[in-house]
């Protein structure tokens, strides 16, 4: 019997009340043709309804493509279990409007759960997430009031080998939509042209071993046996049906119609590297984090502001001294941003997402630099649910919980602030942002300061005007920028008073000069930090106070 079917036939296999899994990472790997076919089927029949959607990260462009096409169908989803929905506005709307229940799980734990289901195990065990919002003592990942009212739990706390662990019970998955590049007539799948090796294999294995239906959207169906053996990611025994996607719904990325071999590991292209960042708060934050980089380190950079560190490293001539790693698998190369976050130009290697996350959980990361939305006096960070917008943690918890060193970077206040770096290297704060980011208590814990202290992690919180360090006593102010008023520009913009040591110093003046800092250790004129201590420059009367 042929495995080749149409998108309409695939959509008709999704029944009311079933559990469905779809794949994708931001703008990549999304089986959009299958999603469009399911949306069309719903428009024609009013079904399926009351689905349980289980997925890892965002699967869209942030403007309505991808999974948001299905979220727009009233009543299709009843429950969602996910790690991230930042680029799924339709799904976020369902959660925020209390139309579905929603549990959020750390990305690595979700991948472990897929593997546990595939292995026929009772569930997945993880230590990642202890002390965060994913911990049952802090809500167990519940994302809205409807979820709390349901009384349903997806995780429990257990103790194994003297350690507190999170346990995620297994459950059967009825059907999945996955994406691949090629599928042959026997159902063998290759992801040759994809930018990353995400959850396709783990999802297919979990669904197949649950007795469910595995449906793959492919760019091209080819003759049986023509896919090279080493290119086969998923053997046909696990694939029930193939749908050849329409070109307009089968792009490598939502960002462009063009196929880019240099992000698929199929070609190495000449690259001018990164564009230098203009002088301003972002460059100051990225430069300060770059001061913490060490040769021969494995580094993870988060989405948004941290991506600028690649530009700083390129400008300083130190890009080849360390290896950048993405939680979805690519290592090395030049990481991309926006909906292309997760891909890299000219990657050196590509791991499976499940494997790299497991390595992260074991402590392989030497350093990670990520953004933060809120932090508090205990060093807790909220990066997944703030200002009425819930996006989920994605790989944030996996990255931060076991990295040896962490730098959280961002502007001191949120919203529209006016901060200028003057020609003489001073920070001129003309307008404060309307929202404070240093709060008495964060709205939700994506990173636990208490766990970091217990594990002995080194943690910095870097802004354009001040740098804090996590100590036993709590958040400690260790550096301020010249031109900044300690009371007006820092303490008055915080809801708590940080620890202020006697050796508080000014931030390195090189951060604020519109020229390279001299970080390359091979350079003849390598510059050393030029720290000055803040209290030493105060008038005597103020010192005494």
N, C-alpha and C positions, 0 to 999 in steps of 0.2 A: 504493500500500500504506500502511495506517495505521501511524503511528509510535507509537501508544498501546498500551502493553502493561501487564501486571500486574507487581508486584514479584517474584512467583514466576518469571515468564518471564525477567525481568532476571537473577535469581540464577542461573538455569540456563545463562546465557551465560558465566559465569565458569568457565574450564576449569583443570584441574590444571596447575600449573607456570607459569601466565601471570603477567605483570606488571600489577598493578592500582594505580590511583591514586584516592584519595578526597579530598574537599575539606572545609574547615572551619577556623575559628579559635576555639579554646577552646569556648565555648558557642554559637557562631554558625555558620550555614552548613553544618551537618552533614546529609548525606542519610540520616538515621537509618532511615527506612522501608526504603530499599534495603539498609542494613546488617542490619536485622532479618530481611528476606526472605532474605538470604544465609545468616544464622545458621540460619534454619528449614530452608533447603535442605540445609545441611550435616547437621543433625540427622536428616533423612530419608534422605539418600543417602551420607553420609560424605565428600562432595566439595563444593567443590574442596579440593585439598591442595597443599602446597609452593608457595604463592603468594609472589611478590616484591611487597611493599607499598612504594610510594613515596608519601610525603605530606609536607606542609609542617609545620603546627603541630598542637597537641593538637586532638582532635575528640571532646569528651566533657564530662562534668560533674564528673570527679574521683571519682565514686562507682560507676562501672560502666556508665553509659549511653554511647551512641555507639560508637566504634571498639572499646572494651573488650568489647563483645558478641561481636565476631569473634575477638578475641585469646583469648577463653576456649575456643575450639574447637581442641582438641588437633590439631596437625599442619596446620592451615589455612595458617599462615605459616611460611616457611622463611627468608626474608630480609626485612629492613626497611631502608629508606633514608629518613631523616627529618630534620627540624630540631628538633622538640620533641615531648615526650610527657608533659608535666607533669600533664595532666588525663586521661591514658589509663593508669590503673593496671594494667589487664590487659596492655597492651603492655609497660609497664615490667617487669612480672613475667616475661614471656617473655624479655626481654633479661637481666635479673638472674639468672634461672635457667638461662641459657646454652642456651635452646631455639631461639633464632634468632640469625642473624648480624645485626649492626646497625652501619650507618655513619651518622654524624651530619654534617650539612652546614649552614653558615650559611644563613639564610632567603633573603637576596638572591641567593646563589649558586644555590639551588634554583630560584628563579624564573627566573634567567638560563638555567638548564639546560632548563627547560620551553620557553622561547622558542627556544633553540638547536635542540631536537628538532623544534619546529614549523617552523623555518626550514630544516631539512635540513642544518644545519651539523655539522661533526665533533664539536663540543662547546661548552662555555661556558668563557670566560676570566674570571678574577676576581683581584683583588689582595686583596679582603677575606678575611681568615683567615690571611694570612701571619703567622707567628710564634705562632699559636695552636695548639690541639690539632687543628684542621682541616688544618694544614700537614703534608704527608707526612713531614717530618723530625720531627714530633711525634706521629706515629701516623696521620695522615690521616683522623681522625674515627672510628676504630674504638672501639666502645663496650663490648666484652666480650672474654673470652678466646677464645670460639668464632670471633669475627670475625678476631682475630689468627691463629688456627690455620688459617683458611680460605685465607689467602694472597691474598685478593681485594682489589684496590684500586679505589676509585672516583674518585681524584684523583691527579694527578701534578704535579710542579714543572717549570715551563718558564720560559724567559726571552724576553721580547718587548720590543723597543725599549729594551733595557738595564734592564728591570724584571723582578724575580721575580714570577711569576704562578702561580696555580693553574689547572689544566686539568681539567675534568670531561667525560669522553667521553659523547657522546649514546648513547641506546639506545632501541629501540622500546617503546612502552607499548601493551598489548593491549586494555585496557578501563578505563573510569573511571566512577565514580559522582560526579555533581556535584549541587548544589542551586541552585534558582532559585525565584522567587515565582510567575511565570506562564510557561506554555508554550502556544503556540497549536498548532493541528492540523498546521502545517507544521514545527514544531520550534523556532520562534523563541522565545528565552528573555529574560525580564525579571527583574531582581533588585530591583524597585522597593521591596519591603518589607524588604529585607535591611539589616542595620546597617552593612555594609561591602562593598566590592568587592574580594574577595580573589583567589584563584587560578582561579576558574571559567573565564575566557576562555583563559588560558594553558594550562591542563590540557586543555580541549576541543580547542584548536588542536594541541597536541602529540600527543594520541591520534588525532585525525582524520588528521593528516598522517603518522602511523605506520601507517595502515591499520587502526587499532583501532576499538573500539566505544564511542561516547559515549552514556551513559545519564543522563538528567536526572530527578531527583525534583523535582516542582513542587507548590506548594500547590493550584493550580487550572489545569486545561486549558481554554483559551478558544478561541473561533472564530478560524479563520485570518484574519489581517489586522486583528485588533482591538487588538493591542498597538501603541501609538504608536511610530512609527519611532525616535524618539530614546530610547525606553525599551528597545529591543532591544540587549542586550549581546552575545548570541551568535546569529548567524543560523542558520536551520534546516539549511543545507547541512552544518553541522558536527555536527548532533545526529541520532543514529540512532533513539533511542527516548525516549519520555516515560512516566513513571510518576507518577500523581497520588497523592501521599502521604496516608496516613491522618492525620487531625488530631492524634492523640496523638503522632505521630512527625514532625510538621511545624511545630514551634513556632519562633518567631523566635529564641528563646534557650532554653537548658536552665534558665535561672534562673527563668522564670515562664511560665505559660500565656498571659499577656496579650500582645497586640500593642502595641508602643510606637512610635507614629509619630515621636516626638521623637528617637529614636536612628537612624531611617532617613532623616532629612532631609526628612520629609514634613510636619512641623509644628514650630513653635517654642512651647514651653510655658513658662509662668511657672515660675521656679525660684528657690528660696531659696538656691541655691548649696551650698556645702559646710558640713557641721557642723564647728564649731571642734574641733580636737583637744584632748583633756585634756592638762594639763601632765605631761610624762614624757619618757623617753628618745626616743620617736619624734618628739615635737614638737620637741625640742631639735635632733635631726638634720635634720629638715625645715626648721626655721628657719635653721639654719646654711647649708644649701644655698640657701635663698631669698635669703640675703645676696649670693649670686653672680649672681642674675638681673639681666639688663640689658634695658632697654626695646627694643622692636622686634626681639626675638630669636625664633628658631624653636627650641622646646624639646621634647625627648622625655622623658617620665617612665616609668620602668619599673614593673613590677607589684610589689605589696606596699608596703613602707615608703615608697618615693618618691611614691606616690599622695597622701600626706599633704601634699605641697608645694602642691597645689591648694587645700587647706583653708587653709594658711598665707597663700598669696597672696590668697585671698578675704578673710580676716580683716584683712589689711593694706591692702586696697583697691587691689591692683596687678594683679589678674587680667587686666585689659584692656591691660596694657602689653606683653604678649608673646603668642605663639601656641603653643599646645600641639599636638603632632603625634604620631600613633600610627603604628607601623610597618605596620599593616594598612590605612592610608589616611585615616581621619578627621583633619581639622584643626580646631582651635578647639573651643569648647563645654566641657562638664564631663566629663572621662573617668570611666568606671566601673571598678570593681575586681572581684576574684574571677574567677569563670568568665565574667563580662561584660567582663573586661579586653579592650580593643581598641575598644570602642564608646564613644561620647560622646553626652551629652544636648545637643541643639541644636548640632550641628556646623556649622561655617561652610562647609566644603567636604569632598569625599570624593575622594581620589585612588585609582587602582588600587594595590594592594599592590606589584606589581612596579615601578611607576613611582616611588612614594615611596621604596622601598628603593634604587633606582638613584640618586635624588637624594641620599639619605643617603650612599651610597658616594662620591659626588662631593664631599662636604664641606658640604652645605647646613645641617646642624645647627650652631647656635651653641653649644648646651649640651645635655647629657643628664645625667639623674640616675637612677642605677640602684642596686640592692642588690648586696651581695657576700656570698659564703659564706666565702671564704678569700682572703687576700692574703699576699704575701711581701716580703722586703726589696728586691726588684727592681721592686716595684709590680705584679707579675702578679696577676691576679684569676681565681679559679675561681668560676663561677656556674652550672655545668651538671652537675657530677658530684661529689658529696660525701656523706660519711657513708653510703656504700653505696647511694645513691639517684642514679640517672642520669636527668636530665630533658631534656637537650639544650639547645643555645644559643638556639633560636628566632632572633629578630632581634637578640640581644644583641651579637653581633660586628659586624653591620652598623651598629648604632647607635654603638658605642663606638670603632670603629677610625678614624673620620674626623671625629668631632665636634670642634669647636674647643676646648671645655672640657668636662671630665667631673667629676662628683661621684659617688663611690661612697659610699653611706650605709648604716649598719646599727649594731646594738649592738656594743660592743667584744668581748664574748664571746658564744658561742652556748649555747643551752639556757636553762634557767630561772635567770635572774639577778634579784636584788632590788636595784634602783637607784631611789633616791628623790630628787626635787628638793625641797629644803627651802624653807620660806617666805622665808628670807633669801638664796635663790639659790645655794645650795651643792649639789654633787652628793655624795650620801651613798651609797656602795657598801656595802651590807650583806651581800650574797652574790654572789660571782663566778659567772658561768656556767661549767658544767663543761667546755666545749669551747673551745679557743683558736681564734681566727680569723686571727691574725697568725702565720704559720708560716714555718719555715726555707725550705720550698719547697711551693708549692701542689700539690695532687694532679693537677690538669689546668689548662691555660691557656686561659681563655676570652677574656681580655684580656692583651695583651703589653705590659708596661712598657717593654721595650727598643724596640719599634716606636713607642710613644708618644713616647719621648725622641727617637727619630730624626725623627719628624714634627713635633716641637715642640708637642705637645698640652699643655694645662694640665690637670693631674689632681690632684684632692683626694680624700682618704679621710676621711670624716666619721663620728665616733661621738659618743655622748653625753658622753664624758669627754675626748676628744682629737681633734685634727685633724692629718692628715699631708698632705704634698705630695710629689709625685714630682719628684725632682731628679736630675741626672746621677749623683750619689753614691748614689742609692737613695732609699728612703722616709725622709722627713725630718719629724720632729715639729715642728709650728709653733705649736700651741696646746694648752693643757690647761685643764680646768675647775677652778674654785675648789672646794676641798673634796677634791680628788683627790690621793692620794699618788703622786708620780711613780714611785717604785720599786715599791711594793706593788700599785698599781692599774693601772699601765701596763706598765712594763718586765718585771715578774714574770709578766705575763699574755701575754707575747710570746716566740716562739722565736728571735728575733733582736733585736739592738740597733739601733734606728733612729739616723739622724744627729740629733743634738740641737744646734741652733745656739745661739749666745750670746744671740740676741734672741728666745728662746722666750717667748711671751706667753700670758696667760689668754684664754680664749674670751670673746667679747662678753657682758657680764652681762645684756643684754637678752634673750638666748636663754632665760634661766632665770626670767624674771619672768612672772607670770600676767597679762599685759596686752599689747596690741599693741606691736610694736617701733618703729613709726613709719617704715615703709619707703616710703610713698607720697611720691614727690618733689614732688607738688603740695600736700602737707599743710604748713600753716604751721609746725607744730612738728616738722618732720622731724628725727629724732634722728641723731646721728653715732655711729660705733663708739666704745666706751668702753674700749679695750684698755689693759691694764696689763701690764708686762713681768714675767715670773715671777721672774727672777733678782734684779730690783731689790727684791723684797719678802722675799728670803731673809735670814736672819741672816748676819752677815759670815763666820762660820766655815764655814757651809754653802756660801756663795758661793765661798770659796777652794777647797773640795773639788770 
